Amino acid sequence: MTQLAEKNDVIQQLQKEVLSLQGYKRASGSQSIKTGLGLMERAFPGKTFPIGAVHEFISNAIEDTASTNGFIAGLIGKLMQGGACLWVSSKRTIFPPALKIFGIEPERIIFIDLAKQKDVLWSIEEALKCESLAAVVGELNELSFTESRRLQLAVEQSNVTGFIHRYNPKSENTVACTTRWKVKPLASVTESGMPGLGFPRWNVQLLKVRNGKPGSWQIEWSAGNFQHIPKQVFSIPEIQTLKAG
Amino acid sequence: MPKRFVAIWFRHLTTDWMVRCQPHLKGTPFVMAAPERGRMVIKAASAAAEAKGILPGMVVADCRAIFPALQVLDDKPGQADKLLNALAEWCIRFTPIAAADPPDGLILDISGCAHLWGGESQYLKDIVTRIRGFGYDVRAAMSDTVGTAWAVSRYGKIKPIIEPGCQLDALLKLPPAALRLDAGILQRMEKLGLYQVQSFINMPRRVLFRRFGQNLLTRLAQSLGQEIEVLQPIQPILPYQERLPSLEPIRTATGIEIALKKLLETLCQRLIKEGKGLRTCIFKCYRMDGNIQQTGISTSRASRNVEHLFKLFGIKVPGLEPALGFELFILEAPVVEDVLPSQNVLWHIKGNRSDTEIAELLDRLGGKVGMNTIHRYLPDEHYWPERSVKTATSLCEKPHTAWRTDLPRPVLLLPQPEPIEVTVPIPDYPPMLFHYKGKLHNVVKADGPERVEQEWWLNEGLQRDYYCVEDENGARYWLFRAGHYGCGEPKWYMHGFFA
């Protein structure tokens, strides 16, 4: 038994070293940040949501974009903690008042609306180098490996968390981001017999994660937190009568 | 500090300029003429023409009789003023206060400038030789007052630099015209036999006033320094300005950057001392050939951080064209604001970081992609979705009202509502299905309506009834119906997407 424990220790030590070599470092202050992702956190290296890394989100339809934005907003709400966030995009449709329910003070977000993709990339990189920011969101279509590598290097220096949201990319090419996500909307559930819409629910797919285990979860955003929902709920189709509230 | 002035007299301003434009005219007798009362009158004559006895004010036909081979060119009215203004601007390299003195002169306020050129005689020599280098025939004089400098530059014969306090001695031998008097007074003096200033300067002032009026007394007092004469500088003097003349013309980017850094350091030191920071800053480079290159930056918050400002200029410096080289650099801060000590208001930055870093990042971004791309939003008290947010004017502005969370609002809002086709069971019910972008969506769940009225004092139009709907795939939409049933077919629109 003692041998096994020692082995585990050695393996953990080695894993830590490998992680630090790969540019993943656990900031000393980040223990206090709880994303509230619950079960999902087991998928990440070190069992915590990677802060100081670049996350890539892909959405193909505008409905998915809305859900992805909701999920990102929920994460940023947890990360910001009174800090500032930069939202760089070329065709922005985000409606700031809606961010409030995801725990974000919308006035703390600075939006940068640019026309050219090149400027968007440059701005994201500049922003990721600024250590005073809590998070940076970049909305664009295409991201090449070289470009993503630059973003990753910027983040390794500054420990800012970056969210790259690619809308309708031509190809889902390999990039140097720590994770790749896809978020799709799920039918919401209301209390039995009540008309109207329930809390936003999403099917969150973690397609790639460096040094972690990809997976898929179904979560709901309610009461300012992510809540996991057991899958069997969705095996029963919802039958709802149409009623105006 | 005792005042010193330089008066520069261009003896043949327009004709010298003509020679500069058309070098083949050099040394030939030619005149510039303009029509006046039905005849051509000479406005300016070149030095060679003046030697032939052709003077401004004569009629061209008479001059042709004196000298048949005379060349006559058209005189453009206002050309002299334009030239003087340009020359005055060029003279800013010698002193910040340069004024045009129409019709043919410049006045420079050189108080405290001459020592930079190694003394007054060196300074004056430099001015004269450089303007002569352009081809202008000039005379210049230096004195404690504008009046004496003017007089000596036009009529002085002995020396151009009048020692401090010696204005009276310098004026004594000069004709009355040296006092810048009206033609009427000069004529009267001529009649009375007063050919030199010394013949009347000791007369009682009362007598002079009765004979010649107040004008003479004012001019005398101004020339002697008893009355202050105010100059109209060609460029207003900015309170926050730093200058750096260079001995050798500077052509390399490194050289320009060194100059810029030096200027920024002195300017920022001054700003720190006064508790201020700059919002806009202009960097001007005076080129050897008279061209002025300039570039500017602006910051989102009063700043006096040399490193940061230097970085902002860093993108712009390659755009400057030194050609033969820059000889003077000026850094101006036209807009300066107080730096508030309590800046950490909006964001609570963790650790020892400050939000100045964010302001500096925004300056960098704004400098490259334009400040109008940066937005921050505050709640506005309107129900109408497009009007429920307003842009924050500054980086520190806080919301006056709370953000509303009691009404559902979509994460994505289309900038323009897009028309959709719907099937509705009965009026005021949410749609059963709708077509959006060629795709059919069956509505499974719905919520609403939420009626939002137009604000009649802002805009006329139909009210909107908003519905939140969810289709069979779980996607959530924000639709609205514009107008009532009963008065025509109401139109339906897609306006947003919920998370």
Contacts between the chains, C-beta under 8 A, distances in Angstrom:
chain1	res1	chain2	res2	distance
A	29	B	350	6.6
A	29	B	351	7.2
A	61	B	475	8.0
A	62	B	412	7.1
A	62	B	497	6.0
A	63	B	473	7.4
A	63	B	475	3.6
A	63	B	476	7.8
A	63	B	477	8.0
A	63	B	497	6.1
A	65	B	412	6.5
A	65	B	497	7.3
A	66	B	410	7.0
A	66	B	411	5.1
A	66	B	412	4.8
A	66	B	475	7.8
A	66	B	476	7.5
A	66	B	497	3.6
A	66	B	498	6.2
A	66	B	499	5.4
A	67	B	475	8.0
A	67	B	499	5.5
A	69	B	411	4.9
A	69	B	412	6.6
A	69	B	499	6.3
A	70	B	411	5.3
A	70	B	498	7.8
A	70	B	499	2.4
A	71	B	499	7.4
A	73	B	411	7.0
A	73	B	499	7.3
A	81	B	348	7.6
A	81	B	350	7.3
A	82	B	347	6.5
A	82	B	348	3.7
A	83	B	347	5.7
A	83	B	348	6.8
A	83	B	349	6.0
A	83	B	350	6.6
A	84	B	346	7.8
A	84	B	347	4.5
A	84	B	349	7.4
A	84	B	355	6.8
A	84	B	358	5.5
A	86	B	361	7.9
A	93	B	412	4.4
A	93	B	413	6.1
A	93	B	414	6.3
A	93	B	415	7.0
A	94	B	411	6.7
A	94	B	412	6.6
A	94	B	413	7.8
A	95	B	385	7.4
A	95	B	389	7.8
A	95	B	409	6.1
A	95	B	410	6.0
A	95	B	411	6.4
A	95	B	412	6.6
A	95	B	413	3.7
A	95	B	496	6.6
A	96	B	377	4.3
A	96	B	389	5.5
A	97	B	379	6.7
A	97	B	388	5.9
A	97	B	389	6.3
A	97	B	403	5.8
A	97	B	404	6.7
A	97	B	409	5.1
A	98	B	409	4.3
A	98	B	410	5.9
A	98	B	411	4.7
A	98	B	413	7.8
A	98	B	499	7.6
A	99	B	411	7.5
A	100	B	403	4.4
A	100	B	404	7.8
A	100	B	405	5.2
A	101	B	405	5.6
A	102	B	499	7.7
A	105	B	403	7.6
A	106	B	377	6.0
A	106	B	379	7.8
A	106	B	389	7.9
A	106	B	403	6.0
A	107	B	346	7.4
A	107	B	376	6.3
A	107	B	377	6.6
A	107	B	378	5.4
A	107	B	379	7.9
A	107	B	392	6.8
A	107	B	398	7.0
A	107	B	399	5.3
A	108	B	346	6.7
A	108	B	347	6.3
A	109	B	376	7.2
A	109	B	377	7.9
A	110	B	358	7.7
A	110	B	362	6.9
A	110	B	374	6.4
A	110	B	375	7.4
A	110	B	376	5.3
A	111	B	374	7.5
A	111	B	375	4.5
A	111	B	376	6.9
A	111	B	377	7.3
A	112	B	365	6.3
A	112	B	369	7.6
A	112	B	373	5.6
A	112	B	374	5.6
A	112	B	375	7.6
A	113	B	373	5.3
A	113	B	375	6.5
A	114	B	369	5.7
A	114	B	373	5.7
A	119	B	368	7.4
A	119	B	369	5.0
A	122	B	368	7.1
A	123	B	365	5.4
A	123	B	369	6.7
A	126	B	361	6.5
A	126	B	364	6.1
A	126	B	365	6.2
A	127	B	361	6.4
A	127	B	365	7.6
A	130	B	357	5.8
A	130	B	358	6.7
A	130	B	361	4.4
A	131	B	353	5.9
A	131	B	357	6.9
A	132	B	347	7.8
A	132	B	349	5.2
A	132	B	353	4.4
A	132	B	354	7.0
A	132	B	355	6.2
A	132	B	357	4.0
A	132	B	358	5.1
A	132	B	361	7.7
A	133	B	358	6.7
A	133	B	361	7.6
A	184	B	474	7.8
A	185	B	473	7.1
A	185	B	474	4.5
A	185	B	475	4.9
A	185	B	476	6.5
A	185	B	499	7.7
A	186	B	474	4.5
A	187	B	444	6.8
A	187	B	445	7.7
A	187	B	470	6.5
A	187	B	472	7.8
A	187	B	473	7.7
A	187	B	474	3.8
A	188	B	445	7.0
A	188	B	470	6.2
A	188	B	474	7.1
A	188	B	476	7.3
A	190	B	445	7.2
A	195	B	445	7.6
A	195	B	446	7.6
A	195	B	447	7.1
A	196	B	445	6.8
A	196	B	446	7.4
A	196	B	447	3.8
A	196	B	468	7.7
A	197	B	408	7.7
A	197	B	445	5.4
A	197	B	446	7.6
A	197	B	447	5.0
A	197	B	468	5.4
A	197	B	469	7.9
A	197	B	470	5.6
A	197	B	476	6.4
A	197	B	498	7.7
A	198	B	445	7.9
A	200	B	476	7.2
A	200	B	498	6.5
A	200	B	499	4.6
A	201	B	474	7.0
A	202	B	499	7.7
A	221	B	499	7.2
A	238	B	444	7.2
A	240	B	444	6.2
A	240	B	445	5.7
A	242	B	425	7.8
A	242	B	429	7.7
A	242	B	430	7.3
A	242	B	432	7.1
A	242	B	443	7.2
A	242	B	446	6.5
A	243	B	446	7.9
A	244	B	428	7.0
A	244	B	429	5.6
A	244	B	430	5.9
A	244	B	446	6.8
A	244	B	447	8.0
A	244	B	448	6.5
A	244	B	449	7.2
A	245	B	446	7.9
A	245	B	447	5.0
A	245	B	448	6.7
